[in-house]
Protein backbone atom coordinates (compact mmCIF):
# COMPACT_ATOMS: atom_id res chain seq x y z
CA UNK A 1 0.00 0.00 0.00
CA UNK A 2 1.23 3.46 -0.77
CA UNK A 3 1.59 5.97 2.04
CA UNK A 4 -0.51 9.07 1.56
CA UNK A 5 1.63 12.18 1.83
CA UNK A 6 0.01 15.33 3.16
CA UNK A 7 0.92 18.46 1.21
CA UNK A 8 3.28 20.81 3.00
CA UNK A 9 2.51 24.46 2.33
CA UNK A 10 5.60 26.29 1.10
CA UNK A 11 6.29 29.62 -0.53
CA UNK A 12 6.58 29.43 -4.33
CA UNK A 13 9.93 30.41 -5.85
CA UNK A 14 10.55 34.16 -5.55
CA UNK A 15 11.25 36.48 -8.47
CA UNK A 16 14.84 36.73 -9.64
CA UNK A 17 14.28 39.71 -11.91
CA UNK A 18 16.68 42.40 -10.67
CA UNK A 19 15.61 45.89 -11.74
CA UNK A 20 19.21 47.12 -11.54
CA UNK A 21 20.08 44.78 -14.41
CA UNK A 22 17.98 46.83 -16.83
CA UNK A 23 20.69 49.49 -16.88
CA UNK A 24 23.68 47.64 -18.27
CA UNK A 25 26.47 48.99 -20.50
CA UNK A 26 25.22 48.96 -24.09
CA UNK A 27 28.17 46.89 -25.29
CA UNK A 28 27.27 44.15 -22.78
CA UNK A 29 23.70 43.76 -24.00
CA UNK A 30 23.41 40.87 -26.49
CA UNK A 31 19.60 40.79 -26.77
CA UNK A 32 16.56 42.34 -25.06
CA UNK A 33 12.94 41.36 -24.36
CA UNK A 34 13.87 37.74 -24.99
CA UNK A 35 14.94 34.80 -22.84
CA UNK A 36 16.93 31.71 -23.78
CA UNK A 37 16.12 28.51 -21.86
CA UNK A 38 18.88 25.96 -21.31
CA UNK A 39 18.31 22.18 -21.22
CA UNK A 40 20.40 19.91 -19.00
CA UNK A 41 19.83 16.28 -18.02
CA UNK A 42 22.46 14.46 -15.99
CA UNK A 43 25.72 15.27 -14.20
CA UNK A 44 28.23 12.56 -13.38
CA UNK A 45 31.89 12.06 -12.48
CA UNK A 46 31.89 9.42 -15.23
CA UNK A 47 29.94 10.80 -18.20
CA UNK A 48 28.59 7.84 -20.14
CA UNK A 49 26.22 9.47 -22.62
CA UNK A 50 26.10 12.45 -24.93
CA UNK A 51 23.80 14.33 -22.54
CA UNK A 52 25.84 13.71 -19.38
CA UNK A 53 28.39 16.28 -18.22
CA UNK A 54 30.88 16.47 -15.36
CA UNK A 55 30.24 18.75 -12.33
CA UNK A 56 33.16 20.99 -13.28
CA UNK A 57 31.67 21.53 -16.76
CA UNK A 58 28.40 22.62 -15.20
CA UNK A 59 30.19 25.03 -12.88
CA UNK A 60 32.16 26.39 -15.84
CA UNK A 61 28.83 27.08 -17.57
CA UNK A 62 27.57 28.94 -14.49
CA UNK A 63 30.79 30.97 -14.27
CA UNK A 64 30.43 31.85 -17.94
CA UNK A 65 26.88 33.10 -17.34
CA UNK A 66 27.95 35.16 -14.34
CA UNK A 67 31.04 36.66 -15.96
CA UNK A 68 29.40 37.56 -19.26
CA UNK A 69 26.47 39.66 -18.08
CA UNK A 70 23.76 37.02 -18.49
CA UNK A 71 20.79 37.45 -16.16
CA UNK A 72 19.54 34.10 -14.88
CA UNK A 73 15.83 34.30 -14.05
CA UNK A 74 13.44 31.60 -12.86
CA UNK A 75 11.04 29.64 -15.02
CA UNK A 76 8.16 31.44 -13.28
CA UNK A 77 9.79 34.80 -14.05
CA UNK A 78 9.89 33.74 -17.70
CA UNK A 79 6.21 32.78 -17.73
CA UNK A 80 5.21 36.02 -16.00
CA UNK A 81 7.24 38.01 -18.53
CA UNK A 82 5.79 36.14 -21.49
CA UNK A 83 2.35 36.83 -20.06
CA UNK A 84 3.03 40.55 -19.76
CA UNK A 85 3.19 40.66 -15.95
CA UNK A 86 6.94 41.38 -15.79
CA UNK A 87 9.72 42.81 -17.95
CA UNK A 88 12.60 40.60 -19.05
CA UNK A 89 16.08 41.85 -18.16
CA UNK A 90 18.61 42.01 -20.99
CA UNK A 91 20.43 38.73 -21.73
CA UNK A 92 17.82 36.69 -19.83
CA UNK A 93 18.57 32.98 -19.36
CA UNK A 94 16.60 30.19 -17.65
CA UNK A 95 18.18 26.93 -16.43
CA UNK A 96 16.19 23.68 -16.65
CA UNK A 97 16.94 20.02 -15.94
CA UNK A 98 14.90 17.11 -17.33
CA UNK A 99 14.10 13.70 -15.78
CA UNK A 100 14.73 14.39 -12.07
CA UNK A 101 18.00 12.54 -11.57
CA UNK A 102 19.54 12.57 -8.09
CA UNK A 103 22.66 14.08 -9.65
CA UNK A 104 20.70 17.34 -9.79
CA UNK A 105 20.58 17.38 -5.98
CA UNK A 106 24.11 16.06 -5.54
CA UNK A 107 25.96 18.23 -8.05
CA UNK A 108 23.79 20.95 -9.60
CA UNK A 109 21.93 22.18 -6.53
CA UNK A 110 25.05 23.07 -4.45
CA UNK A 111 26.47 24.98 -7.43
CA UNK A 112 23.21 26.80 -8.09
CA UNK A 113 23.19 27.85 -4.42
CA UNK A 114 26.80 28.99 -4.71
CA UNK A 115 25.94 31.31 -7.63
CA UNK A 116 22.41 32.09 -6.38
CA UNK A 117 20.96 30.97 -9.72
CA UNK A 118 17.40 29.61 -9.88
CA UNK A 119 16.55 26.50 -11.90
CA UNK A 120 13.61 24.23 -12.67
CA UNK A 121 13.63 20.44 -12.42
CA UNK A 122 11.09 18.43 -14.42
CA UNK A 123 10.46 15.20 -12.52
CA UNK A 124 8.92 11.88 -13.56
CA UNK A 125 6.87 11.51 -10.41
CA UNK A 126 6.35 7.73 -10.36
CA UNK A 127 10.14 7.31 -10.23
CA UNK A 128 10.52 9.49 -7.12
CA UNK A 129 11.41 7.42 -4.01
CA UNK A 130 10.98 4.21 -6.04
CA UNK A 131 14.39 4.63 -7.71
CA UNK A 132 15.97 7.03 -5.21
CA UNK A 133 19.23 6.55 -3.25
CA UNK A 134 20.15 3.83 -5.71
CA UNK A 135 23.68 2.72 -6.52
CA UNK A 136 22.57 2.85 -10.14
CA UNK A 137 24.15 5.66 -12.17
CA UNK A 138 20.71 7.09 -12.90
CA UNK A 139 19.38 7.25 -9.34
CA UNK A 140 16.30 9.48 -9.03
CA UNK A 141 15.53 12.35 -6.68
CA UNK A 142 13.77 11.46 -3.43
CA UNK A 143 10.73 13.34 -2.15
CA UNK A 144 12.80 14.68 0.76
CA UNK A 145 15.44 16.05 -1.62
CA UNK A 146 12.71 17.64 -3.75
CA UNK A 147 11.13 19.18 -0.65
CA UNK A 148 14.46 20.60 0.57
CA UNK A 149 15.29 22.15 -2.80
CA UNK A 150 11.85 23.64 -3.33
CA UNK A 151 11.88 25.10 0.17
CA UNK A 152 15.15 26.92 -0.64
CA UNK A 153 13.29 29.20 -3.06
CA UNK A 154 15.88 28.53 -5.77
CA UNK A 155 14.41 25.40 -7.33
CA UNK A 156 11.04 24.99 -9.01
CA UNK A 157 9.64 21.47 -9.40
CA UNK A 158 7.37 20.78 -12.36
CA UNK A 159 6.05 17.76 -14.26
CA UNK A 160 7.72 15.53 -16.81
CA UNK A 161 4.76 13.10 -16.49
CA UNK A 162 4.04 10.49 -13.83
CA UNK A 163 5.01 7.40 -15.78
CA UNK A 164 4.72 8.51 -19.40
CA UNK A 165 8.42 8.75 -20.16
CA UNK A 166 8.71 5.76 -22.50
CA UNK A 167 8.36 5.00 -26.18
CA UNK A 168 5.48 3.15 -27.81
CA UNK A 169 5.01 1.86 -31.35
CA UNK A 170 2.47 3.75 -33.44
CA UNK A 171 0.29 2.16 -36.11
CA UNK A 172 2.79 3.53 -38.65
CA UNK A 173 5.54 1.54 -36.94
CA UNK A 174 7.31 4.59 -35.53
CA UNK A 175 8.61 4.95 -31.97
CA UNK A 176 6.97 7.90 -30.26
CA UNK A 177 6.40 9.21 -26.74
CA UNK A 178 3.62 7.33 -24.93
CA UNK A 179 1.76 10.47 -23.89
CA UNK A 180 1.38 11.87 -27.39
CA UNK A 181 0.22 8.79 -29.29
CA UNK A 182 -2.15 5.83 -29.07
CA UNK A 183 -0.49 2.48 -28.47
CA UNK A 184 -0.51 -0.10 -31.27
CA UNK A 185 0.29 -3.65 -30.14
CA UNK A 186 0.71 -5.07 -33.63
CA UNK A 187 -2.93 -6.05 -33.97
CA UNK A 188 -5.06 -3.45 -32.30
CA UNK A 189 -4.88 0.32 -31.89
CA UNK A 190 -5.66 1.71 -28.46
CA UNK A 191 -9.09 3.37 -28.56
CA UNK A 192 -9.41 7.13 -28.34
CA UNK A 193 -11.25 6.84 -25.03
CA UNK A 194 -8.68 4.50 -23.50
CA UNK A 195 -5.85 6.74 -24.70
CA UNK A 196 -7.41 9.86 -23.20
CA UNK A 197 -8.10 8.11 -19.89
CA UNK A 198 -4.52 6.78 -19.73
CA UNK A 199 -2.95 10.16 -20.42
CA UNK A 200 -5.24 12.27 -18.23
CA UNK A 201 -4.74 9.78 -15.39
CA UNK A 202 -0.97 9.95 -15.74
CA UNK A 203 -0.88 13.75 -15.78
CA UNK A 204 -3.34 14.07 -12.89
CA UNK A 205 -1.17 11.77 -10.77
CA UNK A 206 1.91 13.86 -11.53
CA UNK A 207 0.14 17.02 -10.36
CA UNK A 208 -1.06 15.28 -7.19
CA UNK A 209 2.39 13.92 -6.34
CA UNK A 210 4.18 17.23 -6.93
CA UNK A 211 1.60 18.84 -4.62
CA UNK A 212 2.45 16.24 -1.98
CA UNK A 213 6.19 16.87 -2.39
CA UNK A 214 6.13 20.68 -2.43
CA UNK A 215 2.70 21.96 -1.47
CA UNK A 216 2.63 23.63 -4.90
CA UNK A 217 0.26 22.81 -7.76
CA UNK A 218 2.28 22.07 -10.89
CA UNK A 219 0.98 23.94 -13.93
CA UNK A 220 3.95 23.39 -16.25
CA UNK A 221 4.42 20.19 -18.25
CA UNK A 222 7.68 19.34 -19.96
CA UNK A 223 6.81 16.94 -22.78
CA UNK A 224 8.66 13.59 -22.55
CA UNK A 225 11.07 13.35 -25.52
CA UNK A 226 9.62 16.65 -26.74
CA UNK A 227 6.78 14.74 -28.43
CA UNK A 228 3.43 16.52 -28.42
CA UNK A 229 0.41 17.42 -30.51
CA UNK A 230 -2.75 19.48 -30.05
CA UNK A 231 -4.65 16.52 -28.60
CA UNK A 232 -2.10 16.03 -25.82
CA UNK A 233 -2.11 19.77 -25.07
CA UNK A 234 -5.91 19.75 -24.75
CA UNK A 235 -5.85 16.73 -22.41
CA UNK A 236 -3.12 18.34 -20.31
CA UNK A 237 -5.04 21.62 -20.11
CA UNK A 238 -8.07 19.63 -19.00
CA UNK A 239 -6.28 18.40 -15.87
CA UNK A 240 -4.72 21.76 -15.00
CA UNK A 241 -1.55 22.39 -17.01
CA UNK A 242 -1.21 25.90 -18.44
CA UNK A 243 2.31 26.02 -19.91
CA UNK A 244 4.31 23.56 -21.96
CA UNK A 245 8.07 23.11 -22.20
CA UNK A 246 9.30 21.82 -25.55
CA UNK A 247 12.51 20.80 -27.28
CA UNK A 248 11.84 23.29 -30.07
CA UNK A 249 14.89 25.53 -30.47
CA UNK A 250 14.44 29.27 -30.16
CA UNK A 251 14.00 32.25 -27.85
CA UNK A 252 10.96 33.24 -25.76
CA UNK A 253 9.58 36.77 -26.07
CA UNK A 254 8.37 39.22 -23.46
CA UNK A 255 4.62 39.76 -23.78
CA UNK A 256 4.18 36.97 -26.35
CA UNK A 257 1.35 35.33 -24.35
CA UNK A 258 2.60 31.99 -25.70
CA UNK A 259 1.91 28.84 -23.68
CA UNK A 260 4.90 27.08 -25.27
CA UNK A 261 8.46 27.45 -24.02
CA UNK A 262 11.35 26.91 -26.42
CA UNK A 263 14.77 25.73 -25.31
CA UNK A 264 18.29 25.08 -26.55
CA UNK A 265 20.57 22.18 -25.72
CA UNK A 266 23.17 23.05 -23.09
CA UNK A 267 23.96 19.78 -21.32
CA UNK A 268 25.57 18.03 -24.27
CA UNK A 269 29.04 16.66 -23.57
CA UNK A 270 30.18 17.99 -26.96
CA UNK A 271 29.61 21.58 -25.81
CA UNK A 272 31.90 23.83 -23.78
CA UNK A 273 31.19 27.18 -22.05
CA UNK A 274 32.48 29.26 -24.97
CA UNK A 275 30.31 27.41 -27.49
CA UNK A 276 27.34 27.63 -25.14
CA UNK A 277 27.85 31.39 -24.80
CA UNK A 278 27.88 31.74 -28.59
CA UNK A 279 24.75 29.57 -28.88
CA UNK A 280 22.86 31.61 -26.27
CA UNK A 281 23.71 34.89 -28.00
CA UNK A 282 22.84 33.50 -31.45
CA UNK A 283 19.53 32.17 -30.16
CA UNK A 284 18.71 35.40 -28.34
CA UNK A 285 19.36 37.32 -31.55
CA UNK A 286 17.11 35.01 -33.56
CA UNK A 287 19.82 33.21 -35.49
CA UNK A 288 19.78 29.47 -36.11
CA UNK A 289 22.39 27.56 -34.14
CA UNK A 290 25.39 26.06 -35.87
CA UNK A 291 25.97 22.37 -35.31
C-alpha positions in Angstrom: 0.0 0.0 0.0 1.2 3.5 -0.8 1.6 6.0 2.0 -0.5 9.1 1.6 1.6 12.2 1.8 0.0 15.3 3.2 0.9 18.5 1.2 3.3 20.8 3.0 2.5 24.5 2.3 5.6 26.3 1.1 6.3 29.6 -0.5 6.6 29.4 -4.3 9.9 30.4 -5.8 10.5 34.2 -5.5 11.2 36.5 -8.5 14.8 36.7 -9.6 14.3 39.7 -11.9 16.7 42.4 -10.7 15.6 45.9 -11.7 19.2 47.1 -11.5 20.1 44.8 -14.4 18.0 46.8 -16.8 20.7 49.5 -16.9 23.7 47.6 -18.3 26.5 49.0 -20.5 25.2 49.0 -24.1 28.2 46.9 -25.3 27.3 44.1 -22.8 23.7 43.8 -24.0 23.4 40.9 -26.5 19.6 40.8 -26.8 16.6 42.3 -25.1 12.9 41.4 -24.4 13.9 37.7 -25.0 14.9 34.8 -22.8 16.9 31.7 -23.8 16.1 28.5 -21.9 18.9 26.0 -21.3 18.3 22.2 -21.2 20.4 19.9 -19.0 19.8 16.3 -18.0 22.5 14.5 -16.0 25.7 15.3 -14.2 28.2 12.6 -13.4 31.9 12.1 -12.5 31.9 9.4 -15.2 29.9 10.8 -18.2 28.6 7.8 -20.1 26.2 9.5 -22.6 26.1 12.5 -24.9 23.8 14.3 -22.5 25.8 13.7 -19.4 28.4 16.3 -18.2 30.9 16.5 -15.4 30.2 18.7 -12.3 33.2 21.0 -13.3 31.7 21.5 -16.8 28.4 22.6 -15.2 30.2 25.0 -12.9 32.2 26.4 -15.8 28.8 27.1 -17.6 27.6 28.9 -14.5 30.8 31.0 -14.3 30.4 31.8 -17.9 26.9 33.1 -17.3 27.9 35.2 -14.3 31.0 36.7 -16.0 29.4 37.6 -19.3 26.5 39.7 -18.1 23.8 37.0 -18.5 20.8 37.4 -16.2 19.5 34.1 -14.9 15.8 34.3 -14.1 13.4 31.6 -12.9 11.0 29.6 -15.0 8.2 31.4 -13.3 9.8 34.8 -14.0 9.9 33.7 -17.7 6.2 32.8 -17.7 5.2 36.0 -16.0 7.2 38.0 -18.5 5.8 36.1 -21.5 2.4 36.8 -20.1 3.0 40.6 -19.8 3.2 40.7 -16.0 6.9 41.4 -15.8 9.7 42.8 -17.9 12.6 40.6 -19.1 16.1 41.8 -18.2 18.6 42.0 -21.0 20.4 38.7 -21.7 17.8 36.7 -19.8 18.6 33.0 -19.4 16.6 30.2 -17.7 18.2 26.9 -16.4 16.2 23.7 -16.6 16.9 20.0 -15.9 14.9 17.1 -17.3 14.1 13.7 -15.8 14.7 14.4 -12.1 18.0 12.5 -11.6 19.5 12.6 -8.1 22.7 14.1 -9.6 20.7 17.3 -9.8 20.6 17.4 -6.0 24.1 16.1 -5.5 26.0 18.2 -8.1 23.8 21.0 -9.6 21.9 22.2 -6.5 25.0 23.1 -4.5 26.5 25.0 -7.4 23.2 26.8 -8.1 23.2 27.8 -4.4 26.8 29.0 -4.7 25.9 31.3 -7.6 22.4 32.1 -6.4 21.0 31.0 -9.7 17.4 29.6 -9.9 16.5 26.5 -11.9 13.6 24.2 -12.7 13.6 20.4 -12.4 11.1 18.4 -14.4 10.5 15.2 -12.5 8.9 11.9 -13.6 6.9 11.5 -10.4 6.4 7.7 -10.4 10.1 7.3 -10.2 10.5 9.5 -7.1 11.4 7.4 -4.0 11.0 4.2 -6.0 14.4 4.6 -7.7 16.0 7.0 -5.2 19.2 6.6 -3.2 20.1 3.8 -5.7 23.7 2.7 -6.5 22.6 2.9 -10.1 24.1 5.7 -12.2 20.7 7.1 -12.9 19.4 7.2 -9.3 16.3 9.5 -9.0 15.5 12.4 -6.7 13.8 11.5 -3.4 10.7 13.3 -2.2 12.8 14.7 0.8 15.4 16.0 -1.6 12.7 17.6 -3.7 11.1 19.2 -0.6 14.5 20.6 0.6 15.3 22.2 -2.8 11.9 23.6 -3.3 11.9 25.1 0.2 15.1 26.9 -0.6 13.3 29.2 -3.1 15.9 28.5 -5.8 14.4 25.4 -7.3 11.0 25.0 -9.0 9.6 21.5 -9.4 7.4 20.8 -12.4 6.1 17.8 -14.3 7.7 15.5 -16.8 4.8 13.1 -16.5 4.0 10.5 -13.8 5.0 7.4 -15.8 4.7 8.5 -19.4 8.4 8.8 -20.2 8.7 5.8 -22.5 8.4 5.0 -26.2 5.5 3.1 -27.8 5.0 1.9 -31.4 2.5 3.7 -33.4 0.3 2.2 -36.1 2.8 3.5 -38.6 5.5 1.5 -36.9 7.3 4.6 -35.5 8.6 5.0 -32.0 7.0 7.9 -30.3 6.4 9.2 -26.7 3.6 7.3 -24.9 1.8 10.5 -23.9 1.4 11.9 -27.4 0.2 8.8 -29.3 -2.2 5.8 -29.1 -0.5 2.5 -28.5 -0.5 -0.1 -31.3 0.3 -3.7 -30.1 0.7 -5.1 -33.6 -2.9 -6.1 -34.0 -5.1 -3.5 -32.3 -4.9 0.3 -31.9 -5.7 1.7 -28.5 -9.1 3.4 -28.6 -9.4 7.1 -28.3 -11.3 6.8 -25.0 -8.7 4.5 -23.5 -5.9 6.7 -24.7 -7.4 9.9 -23.2 -8.1 8.1 -19.9 -4.5 6.8 -19.7 -2.9 10.2 -20.4 -5.2 12.3 -18.2 -4.7 9.8 -15.4 -1.0 10.0 -15.7 -0.9 13.7 -15.8 -3.3 14.1 -12.9 -1.2 11.8 -10.8 1.9 13.9 -11.5 0.1 17.0 -10.4 -1.1 15.3 -7.2 2.4 13.9 -6.3 4.2 17.2 -6.9 1.6 18.8 -4.6 2.5 16.2 -2.0 6.2 16.9 -2.4 6.1 20.7 -2.4 2.7 22.0 -1.5 2.6 23.6 -4.9 0.3 22.8 -7.8 2.3 22.1 -10.9 1.0 23.9 -13.9 4.0 23.4 -16.3 4.4 20.2 -18.3 7.7 19.3 -20.0 6.8 16.9 -22.8 8.7 13.6 -22.5 11.1 13.3 -25.5 9.6 16.6 -26.7 6.8 14.7 -28.4 3.4 16.5 -28.4 0.4 17.4 -30.5 -2.7 19.5 -30.0 -4.7 16.5 -28.6 -2.1 16.0 -25.8 -2.1 19.8 -25.1 -5.9 19.7 -24.7 -5.8 16.7 -22.4 -3.1 18.3 -20.3 -5.0 21.6 -20.1 -8.1 19.6 -19.0 -6.3 18.4 -15.9 -4.7 21.8 -15.0 -1.5 22.4 -17.0 -1.2 25.9 -18.4 2.3 26.0 -19.9 4.3 23.6 -22.0 8.1 23.1 -22.2 9.3 21.8 -25.5 12.5 20.8 -27.3 11.8 23.3 -30.1 14.9 25.5 -30.5 14.4 29.3 -30.2 14.0 32.2 -27.9 11.0 33.2 -25.8 9.6 36.8 -26.1 8.4 39.2 -23.5 4.6 39.8 -23.8 4.2 37.0 -26.3 1.3 35.3 -24.3 2.6 32.0 -25.7 1.9 28.8 -23.7 4.9 27.1 -25.3 8.5 27.4 -24.0 11.3 26.9 -26.4 14.8 25.7 -25.3 18.3 25.1 -26.6 20.6 22.2 -25.7 23.2 23.1 -23.1 24.0 19.8 -21.3 25.6 18.0 -24.3 29.0 16.7 -23.6 30.2 18.0 -27.0 29.6 21.6 -25.8 31.9 23.8 -23.8 31.2 27.2 -22.0 32.5 29.3 -25.0 30.3 27.4 -27.5 27.3 27.6 -25.1 27.8 31.4 -24.8 27.9 31.7 -28.6 24.8 29.6 -28.9 22.9 31.6 -26.3 23.7 34.9 -28.0 22.8 33.5 -31.4 19.5 32.2 -30.2 18.7 35.4 -28.3 19.4 37.3 -31.6 17.1 35.0 -33.6 19.8 33.2 -35.5 19.8 29.5 -36.1 22.4 27.6 -34.1 25.4 26.1 -35.9 26.0 22.4 -35.3 
